[in-house]
Amino acid sequence: MSDTSIKKTFVSNSQESSRMFEHDWQEVLSKVHFTIPLVLYLPIVGTCLWFAPAKWVSAGLFLGGLFCWTFVEYVLHRFLFHWTPPGRIGARLHFIFHGVHHDYPNDRLRLVLPPAISIPLATLFYVIFYLLLGKPAVFPFYAGFLIGYLCYDMMHYSMHHLNWKNPLWQRIKQHHMLHHYQQPERGFGVSNPLWDYVFNTTFRFKK
């Protein structure tokens, strides 16, 4: 599936973190150990499941939230993380939010969303789901959504730092590596390629 005529886009494969900000407090907020999302959000998942109605409908809502995450993941990656606003400030914002990951894809402290970004996003999505679903349906749905997000974060870290042996996992990793190193304008699904097929953003190769 390779095409040597396609330009490679990576800058560095170092696992060390590049400095992005002049002030130390800003630099700290931009970095996070990959286990922190688990510490932050698994208790919330447990709380949501505790308050979820004990009916089969909760299982359906949980799976619905999980499926919803796959779509949100694709949309955020394609239309927000890969959007560069005009001007120098826009280019700087793009670098802070996602460009740094493409320049330093193995930076071990910038492979999962830092709490400074994930907490506001998680709060926003909870409010949206609450307004749409109300109580108690929001609890199992949001639990599934958060599990989807955690799977995305853990898989993303693993893709850059672990060697997977299972053919299915290797295929998923290959999909993401092609996005990084050959066609960054395609292949926006990270945890799965479903929406790339739906919206025709799968990879194209010369015959």
C-alpha positions, 0 to 999 in steps of 0.5 A, spaced: 500 500 500 505 504 499 507 510 494 514 512 494 511 519 490 507 521 496 511 526 500 512 524 507 510 529 512 513 528 519 519 532 522 521 528 528 520 521 531 523 523 538 519 521 544 521 527 548 517 533 548 518 539 544 517 546 548 511 550 545 510 555 550 515 561 553 511 560 560 512 554 564 505 554 567 502 553 559 507 548 558 505 544 563 498 544 561 499 542 554 502 535 557 499 529 560 501 522 562 497 517 558 494 514 564 491 521 566 484 520 562 483 514 565 484 517 572 479 522 571 473 519 567 473 512 569 470 514 576 465 519 572 463 512 567 462 508 574 457 514 577 453 514 570 452 507 570 450 507 577 445 512 576 443 509 569 436 505 569 437 498 570 433 496 564 435 493 557 434 500 554 440 502 558 445 497 554 442 500 548 443 507 550 450 505 552 452 502 545 449 509 542 453 513 546 459 509 544 457 509 537 456 517 537 463 517 540 466 514 533 462 520 529 465 525 534 472 523 533 472 523 526 468 530 526 473 533 531 479 530 527 477 532 520 474 539 521 477 542 528 484 539 529 486 539 521 483 546 520 488 552 520 485 559 521 487 564 517 494 568 519 499 567 523 495 567 529 491 561 526 497 557 524 499 558 531 493 555 534 493 550 529 500 548 531 498 548 538 492 544 538 494 538 533 500 541 528 505 539 534 502 532 534 504 531 526 511 534 527 512 530 533 508 524 532 511 520 538 512 525 543 510 521 549 506 527 553 502 529 547 498 523 545 492 524 549 488 530 550 490 534 556 485 535 561 485 543 559 482 541 553 478 534 554 474 537 561 471 543 557 469 538 551 467 533 556 462 538 559 460 541 553 458 534 550 454 532 557 450 539 557 448 537 549 446 530 551 443 532 557 438 537 553 437 532 548 436 526 552 434 528 559 435 524 565 436 518 566 437 516 559 443 521 559 447 517 564 448 510 560 449 514 553 454 519 556 458 513 560 458 509 553 461 516 550 466 517 555 468 509 554 469 511 546 473 517 548 478 513 553 478 507 548 480 512 542 486 515 547 489 509 549 489 506 542 492 512 540 497 512 545 498 505 543 499 506 536 505 510 537 508 506 542 506 499 542 508 493 536 501 490 535 501 483 533 494 482 532 492 483 524 486 487 526 490 491 530 495 492 525 490 494 520 488 500 525 495 502 526 497 502 519 491 506 517 493 511 522 500 511 520 498 512 513 495 519 516 501 521 519 506 519 514 503 519 507 496 523 507 494 527 512 488 530 508 485 523 509 484 517 514 481 521 520 478 515 523 483 513 529 480 508 533 476 505 527 476 507 519 468 507 519 467 514 517 472 515 512 469 510 508 462 513 509 465 520 507 470 517 502 476 520 506 480 513 505 487 513 502 488 514 495 494 510 492 497 511 485 496 504 481 
